[in-house]
Structure formats: structure tokens, C-alpha cells
């Protein structure tokens, strides 16, 4: 199974522990980015994961690529050029204080990417799946054009396309997002969303859901899935369902709607004590792609995806450093967290 992902790789800077930025003179460095996170998850499960981005030619970018290669991600299609990597800072929340993310990604190399810079024909040779998120076209008009270029090339090769809506209000307005994403999601077979993103991007909401209070409505999400599928033609719609009681404690589950059957599957629910929630949605996407592309039925695929992302919430950093067997064990019901000897 060969999966291609396309998006921005950034440097991540985090104060130690739960310190605020104003409390520290030290920042811990790692790397991450939505589509890179998905590629790492898939490589962990044994897939041929190919990551495409644009990075500058400097030692920091070299080190980032080295890290991805060390995690078995194919980096051979990365384009080099431009001025800088994007950076983001994370303050980890606790109790009623939410986590905070601060971006410094303007004028990054991938924001200046242009159509024709990536040889999508060779990228998609032998590929089974292509994944991108709504973050990538939000970076710039040219990045949106390259995303469209990639979607068309993938479809021309018969590749399944998935997208996580991932609306980022600091990158573009709702009006800009709706206009651009309405064109792009026409190419999407599997859409990943939540109530907030579908509302922000398309103005389509789940009735009876309130993300601030953590209230969820299963019927509301199923109706939302039907609306999205009918509007854009996606074959499957997946939702992450987060019930947030504090920055540390969440209930976590998922729902997968199949348009052809007109039916849905709700996953098992996990109560999680969060170590690091950044990348949680990406680990869900990686798990869902693996499940569906490896021949799992909808029930097994959504339960695999939710188990994978529940585990990610317990791991520092963007990348979900778990094995296929660890995810299968949790999805199979091993939830005690007992020491493995």
C-alpha cells in the first residue's frame, strides 16, 4: 500500500512541561505538520508513506528530513527551495487553561510553491491513496493551486483521495475557505471533519452539538454527514467526536458514514488523560486511511482510527510513535494500561 501526503512541515517549539512561554528561557525543538504526522502514522503501520512538501536548503530543514527518514517515511519527492521553514509554538494547557498554539509560518517555502514544481505524475506512480488537509491550500493562493494540481493528477491515476478539513482561522477567512475548498473537495472520496470545521468552512452544522460544552448529538452528526456527502459527493465521511471536560480530560470517539449504504458506524469511546493533544486528529486520519486501504470493514476501520488517536494523546510531540500491534491491542479491548513485560 502506497500513500502520498502533501503539506507543510514545521519546526515545533515548546516550553518544558506545563510552563508558559513567559516563564521560560528554554524551548524544546521537534518537527510536525498535519500531513507529515499522517505519513509517520502510516509508516509505523508498515505502509509505503511518501511525504511531499517544499523546504529551504539549510541545516534545520536537513535535520527535519532526516527525522522523517528515520521514521521510515519516503522523503525522496520533497522539493527544496524558498527562504524558511514555518515555526509554531505550543503552550500545553492544564485543567481549565486550554493549550495555545502560536504560528510563525508567513513566507515559508511551501507558501511560495508554484504549479509545476512537483512532478505529480511520478509521485503518484503505483500510489493507492492521496491525503491532504485544509491547512495546505490556506497557506497561499499558489499552494491552493498546487493542491488542486495534485488532486487532478491523483484522480487521473485512479488514486483514492482523502481530506481533513482542518480550518485555521489565522490563515484565511471563512469566505476564502468556502470558495477554495468547495472546488477542492469535489475530488475527495473520504472526508474527515468535525462539527467546528464543517461549520466554519461550509456553514453546515451538526444540529444539537455544542463544542464549548462538549455536548454531542449522534443523530446531528449523521445528518451532517448526509449533507456533506450529498453536497460534495464524498463516499465516506468521518468525524472525530471530542467531549472536552478540561484541557487534560476528554472523552474521544469517532463516527464513519458510508454514503452508498446510507448508514454509519460509531466507534468505542475512550476516556483519556491527555499528555499532548496536538496531532490527535492527524493520528485519527492515519489510522482511518490504514484501516480502509488495508481492507478493514467500516466498523474495524473507525475503531482502529479512534484507538490510534487515543494513544497519540498520551505521547509528546506531533508524531504518533505507536506500532500496529499496540493499536490493534487497544482496539481489541486492552484498555488497562498494565505494564507489558
ZIFENUR-V994328 format. One record per residue. RES is the residue in three letters. PHI is phi in degrees with one decimal (* if undefined). PSI is psi in radians with two decimals (NA if undefined). OMEGA is omega as a letter, one per 20 degrees, with the letter a starting at -180 (NA if undefined). Layout:
res->RES phi->PHI psi->PSI omega->OMEGA
res->RES phi->PHI psi->PSI omega->OMEGA
//
This chain:
res->UNK phi->* psi->2.16 omega->r
res->UNK phi->-113.8 psi->2.12 omega->a
res->UNK phi->-119.3 psi->2.28 omega->r
res->UNK phi->-106.6 psi->2.34 omega->r
res->UNK phi->-124.5 psi->2.66 omega->a
res->UNK phi->-139.7 psi->2.16 omega->r
res->UNK phi->174.4 psi->-2.95 omega->a
res->UNK phi->-91.8 psi->2.34 omega->r
res->UNK phi->-101.9 psi->2.22 omega->a
res->UNK phi->-123.2 psi->2.76 omega->r
res->UNK phi->-81.2 psi->2.34 omega->r
res->UNK phi->-110.0 psi->2.24 omega->r
res->UNK phi->-122.0 psi->2.21 omega->a
res->UNK phi->-136.0 psi->2.32 omega->r
res->UNK phi->-63.3 psi->2.65 omega->r
res->UNK phi->-61.0 psi->2.46 omega->r
res->UNK phi->57.6 psi->-2.27 omega->a
res->UNK phi->-107.9 psi->0.36 omega->r
res->UNK phi->-65.9 psi->2.60 omega->r
res->UNK phi->-86.1 psi->2.80 omega->a
res->UNK phi->-59.2 psi->-0.61 omega->a
res->UNK phi->-71.8 psi->-0.11 omega->a
res->UNK phi->-103.5 psi->-0.10 omega->a
res->UNK phi->-130.2 psi->2.68 omega->r
res->UNK phi->-113.6 psi->0.27 omega->r
res->UNK phi->-129.9 psi->2.42 omega->r
res->UNK phi->-130.2 psi->2.34 omega->r
res->UNK phi->-90.1 psi->2.30 omega->a
res->UNK phi->-103.2 psi->2.38 omega->r
res->UNK phi->-149.6 psi->-2.92 omega->a
res->UNK phi->-133.5 psi->2.72 omega->r
res->UNK phi->-174.7 psi->3.06 omega->a
res->UNK phi->163.2 psi->2.51 omega->a
res->UNK phi->-50.3 psi->-0.93 omega->a
res->UNK phi->-74.7 psi->-0.55 omega->r
res->UNK phi->-64.8 psi->-0.69 omega->r
res->UNK phi->-61.0 psi->-0.72 omega->r
res->UNK phi->-63.9 psi->-0.75 omega->r
res->UNK phi->-61.8 psi->-0.72 omega->r
res->UNK phi->-62.8 psi->-0.79 omega->r
res->UNK phi->-56.3 psi->-0.84 omega->a
res->UNK phi->-65.2 psi->-0.68 omega->r
res->UNK phi->-62.9 psi->-0.66 omega->r
res->UNK phi->-57.9 psi->-0.62 omega->a
res->UNK phi->-87.5 psi->0.02 omega->r
res->UNK phi->98.6 psi->0.07 omega->r
res->UNK phi->-77.0 psi->2.74 omega->r
res->UNK phi->-82.4 psi->1.70 omega->a
res->UNK phi->-100.9 psi->2.04 omega->a
res->UNK phi->-108.3 psi->2.16 omega->a
res->UNK phi->-109.6 psi->2.27 omega->a
res->UNK phi->-116.8 psi->2.27 omega->r
res->UNK phi->-157.3 psi->-3.04 omega->r
res->UNK phi->-128.4 psi->2.24 omega->a
res->UNK phi->-132.0 psi->2.65 omega->r
res->UNK phi->-71.4 psi->2.89 omega->r
res->UNK phi->-93.7 psi->1.57 omega->r
res->UNK phi->-154.4 psi->2.91 omega->a
res->UNK phi->-62.5 psi->-0.53 omega->r
res->UNK phi->-67.2 psi->-0.81 omega->r
res->UNK phi->-63.7 psi->-0.65 omega->r
res->UNK phi->-59.0 psi->-0.74 omega->a
res->UNK phi->-66.9 psi->-0.68 omega->r
res->UNK phi->-61.9 psi->-0.78 omega->r
res->UNK phi->-63.5 psi->-0.71 omega->r
res->UNK phi->-59.1 psi->-0.72 omega->r
res->UNK phi->-62.8 psi->-0.76 omega->r
res->UNK phi->-63.4 psi->-0.75 omega->r
res->UNK phi->-60.7 psi->-0.67 omega->r
res->UNK phi->-65.6 psi->-0.32 omega->r
res->UNK phi->-101.0 psi->0.31 omega->r
res->UNK phi->72.9 psi->0.34 omega->r
res->UNK phi->-87.0 psi->2.36 omega->r
res->UNK phi->-77.1 psi->1.99 omega->a
res->UNK phi->-107.1 psi->0.22 omega->a
res->UNK phi->-69.0 psi->-0.30 omega->a
res->UNK phi->-99.5 psi->0.11 omega->r
res->UNK phi->-68.9 psi->2.32 omega->r
res->UNK phi->-93.8 psi->2.37 omega->r
res->UNK phi->-106.3 psi->2.43 omega->r
res->UNK phi->153.0 psi->3.04 omega->a
res->UNK phi->89.1 psi->-3.05 omega->a
res->UNK phi->-101.9 psi->-0.58 omega->a
res->UNK phi->-160.0 psi->2.77 omega->r
res->UNK phi->-86.0 psi->2.58 omega->r
res->UNK phi->-70.7 psi->2.71 omega->r
res->UNK phi->-129.8 psi->2.53 omega->r
res->UNK phi->-140.0 psi->2.58 omega->a
res->UNK phi->-109.0 psi->2.45 omega->r
res->UNK phi->-124.1 psi->2.19 omega->r
res->UNK phi->-102.2 psi->2.05 omega->a
res->UNK phi->-75.5 psi->2.25 omega->a
res->UNK phi->-81.1 psi->2.92 omega->r
res->UNK phi->-151.3 psi->2.46 omega->r
res->UNK phi->53.2 psi->-2.16 omega->a
res->UNK phi->-84.9 psi->-0.07 omega->r
res->UNK phi->-88.2 psi->2.02 omega->a
res->UNK phi->-74.5 psi->2.74 omega->r
res->UNK phi->-65.8 psi->2.68 omega->a
res->UNK phi->-132.4 psi->2.36 omega->r
res->UNK phi->-118.3 psi->2.29 omega->r
res->UNK phi->-120.0 psi->2.16 omega->a
res->UNK phi->-99.4 psi->2.49 omega->r
res->UNK phi->-136.0 psi->1.34 omega->a
res->UNK phi->-126.4 psi->0.10 omega->a
res->UNK phi->-64.5 psi->2.44 omega->r
res->UNK phi->66.1 psi->0.41 omega->r
res->UNK phi->-68.5 psi->2.85 omega->a
res->UNK phi->-57.3 psi->-0.74 omega->a
res->UNK phi->-73.2 psi->-0.45 omega->r
res->UNK phi->-64.9 psi->-0.43 omega->a
res->UNK phi->-98.8 psi->0.20 omega->r
res->UNK phi->-66.4 psi->2.59 omega->a
res->UNK phi->-128.4 psi->2.66 omega->r
res->UNK phi->-54.1 psi->2.45 omega->a
res->UNK phi->95.3 psi->-0.25 omega->a
res->UNK phi->-73.6 psi->-0.48 omega->r
res->UNK phi->-107.9 psi->2.30 omega->r
res->UNK phi->-84.6 psi->1.45 omega->a
res->UNK phi->-64.6 psi->-0.49 omega->r
res->UNK phi->-57.8 psi->-0.82 omega->r
res->UNK phi->-75.3 psi->-0.57 omega->r
res->UNK phi->-59.4 psi->-0.73 omega->a
res->UNK phi->-90.9 psi->0.07 omega->r
res->UNK phi->-59.7 psi->2.10 omega->r
res->UNK phi->75.5 psi->0.08 omega->a
res->UNK phi->-78.8 psi->2.59 omega->r
res->UNK phi->-106.9 psi->-0.45 omega->a
res->UNK phi->-148.7 psi->2.52 omega->r
res->UNK phi->-128.5 psi->2.28 omega->a
res->UNK phi->-126.8 psi->2.39 omega->r
res->UNK phi->-144.3 psi->2.97 omega->r
res->UNK phi->-129.2 psi->2.92 omega->r
res->UNK phi->-67.3 psi->-0.16 omega->r
res->UNK phi->-69.0 psi->-0.71 omega->a
res->UNK phi->-62.2 psi->-0.92 omega->r
res->UNK phi->-67.4 psi->-0.30 omega->r
res->UNK phi->-75.7 psi->-0.25 omega->a
res->UNK phi->-68.2 psi->-0.61 omega->a
res->UNK phi->-174.0 psi->2.89 omega->r
res->UNK phi->-63.5 psi->-0.65 omega->a
res->UNK phi->-70.5 psi->-0.62 omega->r
res->UNK phi->-65.6 psi->-0.63 omega->r
res->UNK phi->-64.8 psi->-0.70 omega->r
res->UNK phi->-65.0 psi->-0.66 omega->r
res->UNK phi->-70.6 psi->-0.62 omega->r
res->UNK phi->-61.9 psi->-0.75 omega->r
res->UNK phi->-64.2 psi->-0.74 omega->r
res->UNK phi->-56.5 psi->-0.76 omega->a
res->UNK phi->-67.5 psi->-0.75 omega->r
res->UNK phi->-61.3 psi->-0.75 omega->r
res->UNK phi->-64.3 psi->-0.71 omega->r
res->UNK phi->-66.8 psi->-0.68 omega->r
res->UNK phi->-63.6 psi->-0.79 omega->a
res->UNK phi->-64.2 psi->-0.63 omega->r
res->UNK phi->-63.0 psi->-0.45 omega->a
res->UNK phi->-99.1 psi->0.10 omega->r
res->UNK phi->74.0 psi->0.44 omega->a
res->UNK phi->-87.2 psi->2.37 omega->r
res->UNK phi->-68.0 psi->2.38 omega->a
res->UNK phi->-116.9 psi->2.32 omega->r
res->UNK phi->-125.3 psi->2.70 omega->r
res->UNK phi->-145.6 psi->2.36 omega->r
res->UNK phi->-99.5 psi->2.10 omega->a
res->UNK phi->-57.1 psi->-0.76 omega->r
res->UNK phi->40.2 psi->1.12 omega->r
res->UNK phi->-72.5 psi->2.32 omega->r
res->UNK phi->-124.0 psi->1.88 omega->a
res->UNK phi->-65.6 psi->-0.38 omega->r
res->UNK phi->-79.1 psi->-0.15 omega->a
res->UNK phi->-100.4 psi->-0.61 omega->r
res->UNK phi->-159.8 psi->2.93 omega->a
res->UNK phi->-83.1 psi->2.91 omega->r
res->UNK phi->-62.1 psi->-0.66 omega->r
res->UNK phi->-64.5 psi->-0.77 omega->r
res->UNK phi->-63.4 psi->-0.74 omega->a
res->UNK phi->-62.4 psi->-0.80 omega->a
res->UNK phi->-62.0 psi->-0.78 omega->a
res->UNK phi->-62.3 psi->-0.83 omega->a
res->UNK phi->-73.5 psi->-0.80 omega->a
res->UNK phi->-70.8 psi->-0.51 omega->r
res->UNK phi->-59.5 psi->-0.65 omega->r
res->UNK phi->-74.0 psi->-0.75 omega->a
res->UNK phi->-70.5 psi->-0.69 omega->a
res->UNK phi->-73.3 psi->-0.13 omega->r
res->UNK phi->-60.4 psi->-0.39 omega->a
res->UNK phi->-93.9 psi->0.00 omega->a
res->UNK phi->-92.9 psi->2.21 omega->r
res->UNK phi->-88.8 psi->-0.66 omega->a
res->UNK phi->-125.2 psi->2.02 omega->a
res->UNK phi->-104.7 psi->2.33 omega->r
res->UNK phi->-113.6 psi->2.31 omega->a
res->UNK phi->-154.4 psi->3.11 omega->r
res->UNK phi->-139.9 psi->3.06 omega->a
res->UNK phi->-61.1 psi->-0.68 omega->a
res->UNK phi->-64.4 psi->-0.83 omega->a
res->UNK phi->-66.3 psi->-0.78 omega->a
res->UNK phi->-65.5 psi->-0.57 omega->r
res->UNK phi->-71.1 psi->-0.78 omega->a
res->UNK phi->-66.7 psi->-0.70 omega->a
res->UNK phi->-82.2 psi->-0.81 omega->a
res->UNK phi->-114.7 psi->-0.10 omega->a
res->UNK phi->70.7 psi->0.38 omega->r
res->UNK phi->-108.8 psi->2.14 omega->a
res->UNK phi->-117.7 psi->2.74 omega->r
res->UNK phi->-88.4 psi->2.04 omega->a
res->UNK phi->-66.5 psi->2.33 omega->r
res->UNK phi->87.7 psi->0.06 omega->r
res->UNK phi->-102.7 psi->2.50 omega->r
res->UNK phi->-139.9 psi->1.78 omega->a
res->UNK phi->-68.3 psi->-0.44 omega->a
res->UNK phi->-70.7 psi->-0.70 omega->r
res->UNK phi->-89.4 psi->-0.20 omega->a
res->UNK phi->84.0 psi->0.17 omega->a
res->UNK phi->-76.5 psi->2.27 omega->r
res->UNK phi->-121.6 psi->2.56 omega->r
res->UNK phi->-125.4 psi->1.94 omega->a
res->UNK phi->-61.3 psi->-0.77 omega->r
res->UNK phi->-61.9 psi->-0.69 omega->r
res->UNK phi->-62.2 psi->-0.69 omega->r
res->UNK phi->-70.6 psi->-0.64 omega->r
res->UNK phi->-64.2 psi->-0.76 omega->r
res->UNK phi->-64.5 psi->-0.64 omega->r
res->UNK phi->-62.6 psi->-0.76 omega->r
res->UNK phi->-59.8 psi->-0.74 omega->r
res->UNK phi->-61.2 psi->-0.76 omega->r
res->UNK phi->-62.4 psi->-0.79 omega->a
res->UNK phi->-63.6 psi->-0.74 omega->a
res->UNK phi->-65.9 psi->-0.77 omega->r
res->UNK phi->-65.9 psi->-0.59 omega->a
res->UNK phi->-75.3 psi->-0.73 omega->a
res->UNK phi->-115.4 psi->-0.20 omega->r
res->UNK phi->86.4 psi->0.17 omega->r
res->UNK phi->-65.6 psi->2.49 omega->a
res->UNK phi->-79.9 psi->-0.58 omega->r
res->UNK phi->-136.2 psi->2.50 omega->r
res->UNK phi->-125.5 psi->2.20 omega->r
res->UNK phi->-117.9 psi->2.44 omega->r
res->UNK phi->-121.6 psi->2.42 omega->r
res->UNK phi->-89.9 psi->2.36 omega->a
res->UNK phi->-119.0 psi->1.80 omega->a
res->UNK phi->-107.0 psi->2.15 omega->r
res->UNK phi->-106.2 psi->1.86 omega->a
res->UNK phi->-99.8 psi->2.04 omega->r
res->UNK phi->-98.4 psi->-0.45 omega->r
res->UNK phi->-166.0 psi->3.12 omega->r
res->UNK phi->-65.4 psi->-0.37 omega->a
res->UNK phi->-100.2 psi->-0.48 omega->a
res->UNK phi->-123.1 psi->2.08 omega->r
res->UNK phi->-134.2 psi->2.66 omega->r
res->UNK phi->-97.5 psi->2.50 omega->a
res->UNK phi->-138.6 psi->2.24 omega->r
res->UNK phi->-154.2 psi->-3.07 omega->a
res->UNK phi->-151.1 psi->2.90 omega->a
res->UNK phi->-140.5 psi->2.38 omega->r
res->UNK phi->-125.1 psi->2.12 omega->a
res->UNK phi->-106.2 psi->2.32 omega->r
res->UNK phi->-108.9 psi->2.03 omega->a
res->UNK phi->-67.6 psi->-0.67 omega->a
res->UNK phi->-64.5 psi->-0.71 omega->a
res->UNK phi->-83.2 psi->-0.35 omega->a
res->UNK phi->65.2 psi->0.51 omega->a
res->UNK phi->-136.2 psi->2.96 omega->a
res->UNK phi->-141.6 psi->2.85 omega->r
res->UNK phi->-128.2 psi->2.28 omega->r
res->UNK phi->-101.4 psi->2.38 omega->a
res->UNK phi->-80.4 psi->3.03 omega->r
res->UNK phi->-62.7 psi->2.64 omega->r
res->UNK phi->-104.7 psi->2.39 omega->r
res->UNK phi->-116.0 psi->2.39 omega->r
res->UNK phi->-94.5 psi->2.05 omega->a
res->UNK phi->-120.0 psi->2.46 omega->r
res->UNK phi->-98.4 psi->2.00 omega->a
res->UNK phi->-82.6 psi->2.29 omega->r
res->UNK phi->-95.5 psi->-0.79 omega->r
res->UNK phi->-157.6 psi->2.01 omega->a
res->UNK phi->-91.6 psi->-0.20 omega->r
res->UNK phi->-65.0 psi->2.26 omega->a
res->UNK phi->91.9 psi->-0.01 omega->a
res->UNK phi->-62.4 psi->-0.77 omega->r
res->UNK phi->-66.5 psi->-0.61 omega->r
res->UNK phi->-66.6 psi->-0.66 omega->r
res->UNK phi->-68.4 psi->-0.55 omega->r
res->UNK phi->-62.4 psi->-0.82 omega->r
res->UNK phi->-60.2 psi->-0.78 omega->r
res->UNK phi->-61.6 psi->-0.72 omega->r
res->UNK phi->-66.8 psi->-0.69 omega->r
res->UNK phi->-66.3 psi->-0.77 omega->r
res->UNK phi->-60.4 psi->-0.78 omega->r
res->UNK phi->-61.4 psi->-0.81 omega->a
res->UNK phi->-61.1 psi->-0.86 omega->a
res->UNK phi->-69.5 psi->-0.68 omega->a
res->UNK phi->-78.4 psi->-0.29 omega->r
res->UNK phi->-95.7 psi->0.10 omega->r
res->UNK phi->95.7 psi->0.13 omega->r
res->UNK phi->-67.7 psi->2.61 omega->r
res->UNK phi->-71.4 psi->2.96 omega->a
res->UNK phi->-58.6 psi->-0.73 omega->a
res->UNK phi->-63.1 psi->-0.81 omega->r
res->UNK phi->-67.4 psi->-0.67 omega->a
res->UNK phi->-65.5 psi->-0.78 omega->a
res->UNK phi->-70.6 psi->-0.61 omega->r
res->UNK phi->-70.8 psi->-0.60 omega->r
res->UNK phi->-65.2 psi->-0.78 omega->a
res->UNK phi->-62.7 psi->-0.77 omega->a
res->UNK phi->-69.4 psi->-0.68 omega->r
res->UNK phi->-62.7 psi->-0.77 omega->r
res->UNK phi->-59.6 psi->-0.77 omega->a
res->UNK phi->-75.6 psi->-0.52 omega->r
res->UNK phi->-61.9 psi->-0.74 omega->r
res->UNK phi->-63.8 psi->-0.69 omega->a
res->UNK phi->-59.0 psi->-0.62 omega->a
res->UNK phi->-61.9 psi->-0.24 omega->a
res->UNK phi->-98.9 psi->0.10 omega->a
res->UNK phi->-122.3 psi->2.30 omega->r
res->UNK phi->-67.7 psi->2.52 omega->r
res->UNK phi->93.4 psi->2.97 omega->a
res->UNK phi->-71.7 psi->-0.62 omega->a
res->UNK phi->-80.9 psi->2.43 omega->r
res->UNK phi->-88.8 psi->1.62 omega->a
res->UNK phi->-87.9 psi->1.18 omega->r
res->UNK phi->-127.8 psi->2.78 omega->a
res->UNK phi->-97.6 psi->2.88 omega->r
res->UNK phi->-58.8 psi->-0.76 omega->a
res->UNK phi->-65.4 psi->-0.63 omega->r
res->UNK phi->-65.0 psi->-0.71 omega->r
res->UNK phi->-68.3 psi->-0.78 omega->r
res->UNK phi->-60.6 psi->-0.67 omega->a
res->UNK phi->-62.9 psi->-0.81 omega->r
res->UNK phi->-66.5 psi->-0.78 omega->r
res->UNK phi->-62.0 psi->-0.48 omega->r
res->UNK phi->-82.0 psi->-0.07 omega->r
res->UNK phi->115.9 psi->0.03 omega->a
res->UNK phi->-84.2 psi->1.58 omega->a
res->UNK phi->-113.4 psi->0.11 omega->a
res->UNK phi->-74.3 psi->-0.43 omega->a
res->UNK phi->71.2 psi->0.35 omega->a
res->UNK phi->-67.2 psi->2.62 omega->r
res->UNK phi->-59.3 psi->2.33 omega->r
res->UNK phi->-96.7 psi->2.10 omega->a
res->UNK phi->-119.5 psi->NA omega->NA
//
